[in-house]
């Protein structure tokens, strides 16, 4: 049997049994679960959230400063002695330090999420404002015009200019406006014939 065939058989087996995550079980986790204990795993590669890393750092510092020129067996005895003298209060201090880091990180993430949500809200408001402005501009472009919606055919919709005598801002007098309307109506009647 060739390697690709073995890999294929293995992948089929994993897929049939719920995938890699379902098959990834640790004996210690199963034993702890049977005793009513839940193992909480720390995120990988985040040693700052792991209190034992502080203990190892303190032990290494102790060994470097006090046991540097010892043989391995003597250094081992020195390390065990240090561990025996390591108090519960020191361990609790490491745990408190990590909990403070976790809380600080949680606050920063919450602040970051809030800032991102605020930026998104501001962006949406700016977009709405932009859309409203464009709509108002578009409406002002067609001010004085109305659609002829009498026709059932979309292509027959006509844009008609509506003259408002009260707002004669173009500079036409009433006679000019009447003449323009007559000319427009004449054009309309010529088009229909």
Secondary structure, DSSP 8 states (H G I E B T S, - for coil): --HHHHHHHHHHHHHHTTHHHHH---HHHHHHHHTT-------TT-GGG-HHHHHHHHHHHHHHHHSTTS-HHHHHHHHHHHHHH--HHHHHHHHHHHHHHHHHHHHHHHHHHHHHHHHHHHHHHHHHHHHHHHHHHHHHHTTTEEEETT-SSGGG-EEEE---TT--TT---HHHHHHHHHHHHHHHHHHH-
